[in-house]
Amino acid sequence: MADTGTNAETVTLTIDGQDVTVEKGTTILQAAEAMGNRVPHYCYHPGLTAPAQCRLCLVEVEGAPKLQASCVTQASDGQVVHTQSEKALTQRKGVLEFYLANHPLDCPICDQSGECKLQDYVHAEGRKRGRSREPKRVFGRDDFGGDVLFYGDRCVMCTRCVRFMNEIEQNPLLTVVERGNRSVIDTFFDEGLETADFAGNVVDICPVGALVSKDFLHKARAWDLDHTPSICPNCSQGCNIDLHTRDNRVQRLKPRTNLDVNQHWMCDYGRHRYDWMNRGDRVEAPLTRAADESMTRASGWNEALEPLAGRLDELKGAEVRAVASPFASNEEMASLKALVDALGGGQIRYRSPRTDEEIPLPGFPTLVRRRDLAPNVKGAEILGLTRVGDDAAEGGLEDLDDFEGILLVVGDELADQPDDFGSSAGLFIYLGQYPSPATRTAHGILPISTHAEQEGTFTNHGGRVQRFWPGTHPPGAARPGWLVMAALRAHLTGSAVPAGAAEMFEEAARSVPEFQGLGYPHLGTRGAVINEPVKLPGT
Amino acid sequence: MAYPYRHEKETPMLSRGFGDPRTRTLEGWKELGGYTALEKALKSSREEVIEEVKASGLRGRGGAGFPTGVKWSFMPKEKKGPHYLCCNADESEPGTFKDRELLRWTPHQVIEGCLIAAYAIQAEHVYIYCRGEFFEATQVLARAVEEAYEAGLIGKNILGTGADIELTVVAGAGAYICGEETALMNSLEGRRGLPRVKPPFPAAVGAFGRPTTINNVETLAAVPHIINRGGAWYRGFGTEKSPGTKLFCVSGHVRRPGNYELPLGFPMMELINDVCGGLRPGRTLKAVIPGGSSVPIMSAEDCETCTLDYEGVVECGSMLGCASVIVMDDTTNIVKQVRRMVDFYAHESCGQCTPCREGTQWLSRILVRIENGKGTEEDLDTLLELGDQMTGTTICVLSDSAAAPVASSIEKFRDDYLALIRRGERVGAA
């Protein structure tokens, strides 16, 4: 925050004895965060307005008679702030005690346990023992509709959910009813969140276990989950997400902050479409067609690739047609392109599902559930792939019925294709995740990993190239598609197989003008936009 | 003598029309000299009006006692859009009933004060926010507003001076917290009545996001008198730092409870023993709450030398607030009274800030337990500590108000608590 490159006015203040310079208009809480000092807070959220009502971010500002709510007090020149003074700690301890006065302390059965701000703050700054001996207020549970379940007793009344629905989704379906100790978050009778498109975010921003996801309910403990940075594959917006995995299964998707793409949010459509990442019906070993026409399991990758590469070599010069998937990474598409080029070139097509309506997020219109329901349509366009088929991602392959050349299918499940698909092809190689009836006549079926299982990049609708990381292990012998195709190419041309996705991308960046200048180190976790000068850290 | 009771020591200025049905009509009010101050004000400059009010030393009658003229001068001099005046008639403090009488009997006095204030701060619209339960008062006021509109005293080109001021009467829906100035503005705008974070202060961002001044009914009712007769004359009443007269709402164990208009600085014991006719026979004074339920409770000894002005009451360990004197004699069960007050705050807390939302309820539950003879001495320490945790940590001062009577009653009437805790004796419970 210190240097933004603009000529904005700055102020310098002292927080806990350390000088910090921030842009004018920054709050004390943000200034403290900029220097790595996190002041406890509930109602403040960087994406929402701050009502200063949780009273937990109170800090001592020299010269002020009372403690100040740091989330709304602006930093000013010469201000001396103590976030850890005895007065501030005592008051915050007191406020935390109030939070527990009516809290059910049902952590053992609460989904939020382990990632709960009430737990964190009370352990960090709260009293060792509560003094309340009075009976607790009971609200019970309420179904808010959609995927959201409300446990009223756990609520800390930060009203983040209400403000999210008002300010960001701009569909005020949640409100506070009653007042005082009886106040509780509620919907208008039975009009719940099922009509909302971004309601899942209220579960994310709830600092405690008051709003929980029905889908995730009692599925896993927070501390058992591994978080892997990834990109939502369910539309071409490319929301930054985290895959939360346990036991090699994706348990849920959570948005990851990227102010240029999705801020702190993601849509419910994307959030709830992760089941396919856990599909069990996978191709696990390379299969090749034996001399007696039966499919046999190859004993290893080399045993599978060698005969196929040999056939490819024999057929060199024959026409090549390839079908890719918009769910494939840039690396996979680039590797396919390189392979096709090595075979003398040919058309690469892809089919992508598309819907009629876009779903924008009114409070952050940059975030839109896009029409293209696949993550890498833009990448396919950049790499020169041709779009075919209809909006259901069907059709467009009719010319392949009597095609006699080399047919490569990568990632497309061919769900709409008949059993004898590709039967007339001279060589039909299928690289896919799932077995499909339409691959019966394939000469080789090679298992590849999904986006959740490999490293790679997607190019979103706006040309932002963003990295994702492997969250789960691929089943059996499945390998990233780019690696398999690069190995095939190596058999044909003797070229080196890239050592990793990063090298594969670099190779692609050399030949694709849009990607020039980009590389994994520059992309980082936030991505970079094509055709824009890359901003390296420190420049 | 028609109004319930008048005492010779009273100095009726605002309460002059109490009990006189003529003052409810425009005609009657004009006979008594009404709306001359408005005319005078509209013919002088805004600065002159503000200077006159500053000179009078008039202080806000809603409880805080902030100088009214100074408050008006906070409004932007350069007008860049609408300004508003809010008249706070959401009188809900337990023990207070002065604004209700002002509205019931002298609605034109309030309207006139509002119009003068609106002129002074360049407001084109006045909102009188009436407490929802003030059914009769709101009706009387609404009728008076209608009359004034018809007579050209409100609206366009008032009295031919070119001043345009609209006035709207708004009824609240029954929430104590809407008497807090920013909560009132939220309620006025149709939102939940939640106090706003300050800064920004209303003079910069108030009702509908515009510069707004908000004054109490009694404050505004005093304005016409100041304009008519001058700030210096007004200073002739009261003390140096607390000039003027004040309506004292006396309730509780006195023979003649009611509204009494007296100069500020009036001795408390004289108010109780003389003006209000003293306690009932054979009873002794136990405690007084001098300014409505939000201020610390005073013991009988504290009251001995206490004079009823803003500084005098502070010296004796409490606050004048809105001068609602609640008198309690020796038959009073202090623990029960405090519990009832805390219950009130627990019920009326808006629920925004955690210390208030949880704290008021917690205090109430502990007090109920003590009242039922199941308390411990540790509970008193807990009450005091919770009170500390609730003081100065919230957006508005409702939380502080709930903690004040608890802390002061434990300090001054600890024996009452201990009698209950140790022996189960309800002191004063007749």
Interface residues (C-beta under 8 A of the other chain):
Chain A: P51 A52 Q53 C54 R55 L56 L58 P65 K66 L67 A69 V72 Q91 G94 V95 E97 F98 Y99 A101 N102 R131 S132 E134 P135 R137 V156 M157 V176 E178 R179 G180 N181 R182 S183
Chain B: A175 I177 R192 V197 A346 H347 E348 S349 C350 G351 Q352 C353 T354 P355 R357 E358 G359 T360 Q361 W362 R365 I366 R369 T382 E385 L386 D388 Q389 G392 T393 T394 I395
